[in-house]
Amino acid sequence: MTRPVMRPPLLIKCAGLLALCALGLWAHPAAAQSRGVSYSNWSLSGDTVILRFLVPVSDAKRLVGSDIAVETQGKLGDYLLDHVSVHAGDADCPAIDQGFDLGRVDPLSVRAGMYGFEIFFRCASPKQLVLRNAALFDRLPGSVNFARIDIDGRFAQQLFTAGHERVRLPLSGPPPSAGIGRYVGLGVRHILRSEERRGGKGS
């Protein structure tokens, strides 16, 4: 089933550019190769949370260990299903079968250089929602996921990292946004780690 091309929203791309600059990746090409950047879009409508996830082809190959597109797409879809979830109160919101032989993970048609996936979560009681994203962090240390959360047309930008894998949504009002401090904090931590590694090599 062919889906419309999904492009990272402009604000997310701007946030990503800011983070990359802060992280100093342009000045440290080797570090850039070890830090993955992915994108997610969480859209809430009624009792359903629709997740669309974008992963760069280069990161997907490193994660799966294959250059075969169909094999990489299949394995990466299964991996995402195990590493993303939605919780409502004390209950899990199951990923539902989308029909048309798609299963619970629908591969999307996206722009070149990316793999795209869509997952539908159905919540029996869509209250006290917690979004969890642990994808890539266990395989690609230092990965960052730039996320857009959309609740009834009101959206916010968030960051998922190895130290921040969950976002709790408010009972009412707009979703929470990550402050500029989080982006800058990523850069500071990266610079400190880089200096520690360089210092260790020089000792």
C-alpha positions as CSV (number, residue, x, y, z in Angstrom):
1,M,0.0,0.0,0.0
2,T,1.6,3.3,-1.1
3,R,1.5,6.2,1.3
4,P,2.2,9.8,0.7
5,V,5.8,11.0,1.0
6,M,6.5,12.1,4.5
7,R,9.1,14.8,5.1
8,P,10.4,15.9,8.5
9,P,8.5,19.1,9.5
10,L,10.4,22.3,9.0
11,L,10.6,23.0,12.7
12,I,12.0,19.6,13.4
13,K,14.6,20.0,10.7
14,C,15.6,23.4,12.1
15,A,15.8,21.9,15.5
16,G,17.9,19.1,14.1
17,L,20.2,21.6,12.4
18,L,20.6,23.5,15.7
19,A,21.4,20.3,17.5
20,L,24.0,19.2,14.9
21,C,25.7,22.6,15.1
22,A,25.7,22.4,18.9
23,L,27.1,18.9,18.9
24,G,30.0,20.0,16.7
25,L,29.4,17.2,14.2
26,W,30.6,19.2,11.3
27,A,33.9,19.7,13.0
28,H,34.2,16.1,14.0
29,P,33.2,13.8,11.0
30,A,34.1,10.7,12.9
31,A,31.7,11.6,15.7
32,A,29.0,12.3,13.1
33,Q,29.3,8.7,11.9
34,S,28.6,7.3,15.4
35,R,25.6,9.5,16.1
36,G,22.3,8.7,14.4
37,V,19.5,11.2,13.9
38,S,15.9,9.8,13.3
39,Y,12.5,11.4,13.3
40,S,9.1,10.5,14.7
41,N,5.6,11.9,14.5
42,W,3.1,11.0,17.1
43,S,-0.5,12.0,16.2
44,L,-3.3,11.5,18.7
45,S,-6.9,11.3,17.5
46,G,-9.6,9.8,19.7
47,D,-8.5,6.5,21.0
48,T,-5.8,6.1,18.4
49,V,-2.1,7.1,18.4
50,I,-0.5,7.1,15.0
51,L,3.3,6.8,15.0
52,R,5.3,7.6,11.8
53,F,9.0,6.9,12.2
54,L,11.8,7.8,9.8
55,V,15.3,6.2,9.9
56,P,18.2,7.1,7.6
57,V,19.2,4.2,5.3
58,S,22.8,4.4,6.6
59,D,21.7,3.9,10.2
60,A,19.3,1.1,9.2
61,K,22.1,-0.8,7.5
62,R,24.3,-0.5,10.5
63,L,21.4,-1.6,12.8
64,V,20.3,-4.6,10.7
65,G,23.6,-5.5,9.1
66,S,22.2,-6.0,5.6
67,D,22.3,-4.1,2.3
68,I,19.2,-5.8,1.0
69,A,16.4,-3.2,1.1
70,V,13.5,-5.7,1.6
71,E,15.3,-7.6,4.4
72,T,16.4,-4.4,6.1
73,Q,12.9,-2.9,6.0
74,G,11.4,-6.1,7.4
75,K,13.9,-6.5,10.3
76,L,13.8,-2.8,11.1
77,G,10.0,-2.8,11.3
78,D,10.0,-5.7,13.8
79,Y,12.7,-4.0,15.8
80,L,10.7,-0.7,16.0
81,L,7.7,-2.7,17.1
82,D,9.7,-4.0,20.1
83,H,11.2,-0.6,21.0
84,V,8.3,1.9,20.7
85,S,5.0,1.8,22.7
86,V,2.2,3.8,24.1
87,H,0.8,3.5,27.6
88,A,-2.5,4.7,29.0
89,G,-2.6,4.7,32.8
90,D,-1.5,1.3,33.8
91,A,-2.4,-0.4,30.5
92,D,-0.5,-0.8,27.3
93,C,-2.1,0.4,24.1
94,P,-1.6,-2.5,21.6
95,A,-0.3,-2.0,18.1
96,I,-3.2,-3.0,15.8
97,D,-3.2,-4.9,12.6
98,Q,-3.9,-2.4,9.8
99,G,-5.3,-5.0,7.4
100,F,-4.5,-5.4,3.7
101,D,-1.8,-7.8,4.7
102,L,0.2,-4.9,6.2
103,G,0.3,-6.3,9.7
104,R,1.1,-4.0,12.7
105,V,3.9,-2.1,10.9
106,D,3.2,-0.5,7.6
107,P,6.3,0.5,5.5
108,L,5.9,4.0,4.1
109,S,7.0,5.4,0.8
110,V,9.3,8.2,1.8
111,R,12.0,10.4,0.3
112,A,15.3,8.9,-0.8
113,G,17.8,8.0,1.9
114,M,15.2,7.2,4.5
115,Y,13.1,4.2,5.6
116,G,9.6,5.1,6.9
117,F,7.2,3.1,9.0
118,E,3.7,3.6,10.4
119,I,2.2,2.0,13.5
120,F,-1.3,2.4,15.0
121,F,-1.8,2.1,18.7
122,R,-5.3,1.7,20.1
123,C,-6.0,2.8,23.7
124,A,-9.0,1.5,25.6
125,S,-9.0,4.6,27.7
126,P,-6.8,7.4,26.1
127,K,-5.9,9.2,29.3
128,Q,-2.6,9.6,31.1
129,L,-0.8,8.8,28.0
130,V,3.0,8.0,28.0
131,L,4.9,7.8,24.7
132,R,7.9,5.5,24.8
133,N,10.7,5.5,22.2
134,A,13.8,3.4,22.9
135,A,14.6,2.7,19.3
136,L,18.2,2.9,18.1
137,F,19.7,3.9,21.5
138,D,20.7,0.4,22.3
139,R,22.4,-0.2,19.0
140,L,23.7,3.3,18.0
141,P,25.0,5.0,21.1
142,G,24.4,8.7,21.2
143,S,21.4,8.6,18.8
144,V,18.8,11.4,18.9
145,N,15.2,11.2,17.8
146,F,13.5,14.5,16.9
147,A,9.8,14.1,17.5
148,R,6.7,16.0,16.7
149,I,3.7,15.4,19.0
150,D,0.3,16.4,17.5
151,I,-2.8,16.5,19.7
152,D,-6.0,17.7,17.9
153,G,-4.0,20.0,15.7
154,R,-1.8,21.4,18.5
155,F,1.7,20.2,18.2
156,A,5.0,20.4,20.1
157,Q,8.7,19.4,19.4
158,Q,10.3,16.8,21.7
159,L,13.6,15.0,21.9
160,F,14.0,11.3,22.6
161,T,17.5,10.1,23.7
162,A,19.0,7.2,25.7
163,G,18.4,9.2,28.9
164,H,15.0,10.4,27.9
165,E,12.9,7.6,26.4
166,R,9.5,8.6,27.7
167,V,7.2,11.6,27.3
168,R,4.2,12.0,29.6
169,L,1.3,13.9,28.0
170,P,-0.8,16.3,30.0
171,L,-4.5,15.5,30.8
172,S,-5.5,18.6,28.9
173,G,-3.9,21.5,27.0
174,P,-1.1,21.4,24.5
175,P,1.6,18.8,24.5
176,P,4.9,19.6,26.2
177,S,7.9,20.9,24.2
178,A,11.6,20.4,24.7
179,G,13.3,23.6,25.7
180,I,16.4,25.0,23.9
181,G,18.4,23.9,27.0
182,R,18.0,20.3,26.0
183,Y,19.5,20.9,22.6
184,V,22.4,22.9,24.0
185,G,22.8,20.3,26.7
186,L,23.3,17.6,24.1
187,G,26.0,19.7,22.5
188,V,27.8,20.3,25.8
189,R,27.8,16.6,26.7
190,H,29.1,15.6,23.3
191,I,32.0,18.2,23.5
192,L,32.9,16.9,27.0
193,R,32.9,13.3,25.9
194,S,35.0,14.2,22.8
195,E,37.6,16.1,25.0
196,E,37.7,13.1,27.4
197,R,38.4,10.7,24.5
198,R,41.1,13.0,23.1
199,G,42.7,13.4,26.5
200,G,42.7,9.7,27.0
201,K,44.5,9.2,23.7
202,G,47.1,11.8,24.6
203,S,48.0,10.3,28.0
